[in-house]
C-alpha cells in the first residue's frame, strides 16, 4: 500500500506546526514521505499530485478547512483520505469516528477500512460538510479573515455575537426537489455532514452515505430570538422551531437578492447573486478512512 502524509503547518492556530515532529517520526516508521502545504491552493495541488503518483492513502493532518481543500483534489479518484484532526472543530473527523490524539489517528488512518462517502457539488467545487449563504457565511468570513481574537471552540460563538449587530438578511429563492422556499431568510445551509462550526448539530438526520442533502433554511427572526435559538443547535434541539425548515433533497438551486459569498466547511467558494447557483449530491465520490455510520 502506497502511503503519504500531507500536513498543514498553520492548521489549528499553529497546532499543525507543533505536531509536525511527531508526525515525521510516525511517517518515518512507515517509510512514508511527509509533504507540507504552503497555502490552501497548495493542499489541492498536492492532493492531485498524490493521485497522479498512485498514492492509495493520503494521511492529511489539519482541520476541516484543510480537509475541504484536499477533497478538491481527491473527489472522484481512488485515493483515500485518512484524517489526522488538528483543527478547531474537527467536525468531519468526529463524524467519521477518528480518534483525536495524533498517534491514534495515524494508526486509525493506516489500518481502518476505507469507506466511500457522498459529497456535495457546486460548479467545480465539492464539499463533505456543508455550504451556505447568509448569516452563517458572514460568520465564516469573519473566522476566515484571521482577525479574530478568540481561538478554538469559542471562535464561532464570538463570530455570531460580532455579526448580530450589523447583519441584514437577504431575500432568497431556493428551489429543491419538493418545491420552493422564498422570502427573507437569516441563512440557508445545504448540509451533508450533521456537524459543523465546531460541534453544532445543524441537521441531525444528515448522513454522509444516504445520497441526499439536508437543506436548512431559517426565517429572518429577531436578534433576541436568534440568541435564544442558537445554543439549542449544539444539541440539535432547534429542529421543530417555527423558524427552522429542513428539507431533504438531491439538488438545490439558490439565488439571493444581493451578491454574497458562499462558504463551505469554513472556506470561501464562490459568489451567489440573483442568477443563483446549483448544489447537488455526488454519491460515493470521496474515499475516506473512517466509520461514516
C-alpha positions, 0 to 999 in steps of 0.5 A: 500500500502506497502511503503519504502524509500531507500536513498543514503547518498553520492548521489549528492556530499553529497546532499543525506546526507543533505536531509536525515532529511527531508526525515525521517520526510516525511517517518515518516508521512507515517509510512514508514521505511527509509533504507540507502545504504552503497555502490552501491552493497548495493542499489541492495541488498536492492532493492531485499530485498524490493521485497522479503518483498512485498514492492509495492513502493520503494521511492529511493532518489539519482541520476541516478547512484543510480537509475541504481543500484536499477533497478538491483534489481527491473527489472522484479518484481512488485515493483515500483520505485518512484524517489526522484532526488538528483543527478547531472543530474537527467536525468531519473527523468526529463524524467519521469516528477518528480518534483525536490524539495524533498517534491514534489517528495515524494508526486509525488512518493506516489500518481502518477500512476505507469507506466511500462517502457522498459529497456535495457539488457546486460548479467545480467545487465539492464539499463533505460538510456543508455550504451556505449563504447568509448569516452563517457565511458572514460568520465564516468570513469573519473566522476566515479573515484571521482577525479574530481574537478568540481561538478554538471552540469559542471562535464561532460563538464570538463570530455570531455575537460580532455579526448580530449587530450589523447583519441584514438578511437577504431575500432568497429563492431556493428551489429543491426537489419538493418545491420552493422556499422564498422570502427573507431568510437569516441563512440557508445551509445545504448540509451533508455532514450533521456537524459543523462550526465546531460541534453544532448539530445543524441537521441531525438526520444528515448522513454522509452515505444516504445520497441526499442533502439536508437543506436548512433554511431559517426565517429572518427572526429577531436578534433576541430570538436568534440568541435564544435559538442558537445554543439549542443547535449544539444539541440539535434541539432547534429542529421543530422551531417555527423558524427552522425548515429542513428539507431533504433533497438531491439538488438545490438551486439558490439565488439571493437578492444581493451578491454574497459569498458562499462558504463551505466547511469554513472556506470561501467558494464562490459568489451567489447573486440573483442568477443563483447557483446549483448544489447537488449530491455526488454519491460515493465520490470521496474515499475516506478512512473512517466509520461514516455510520 
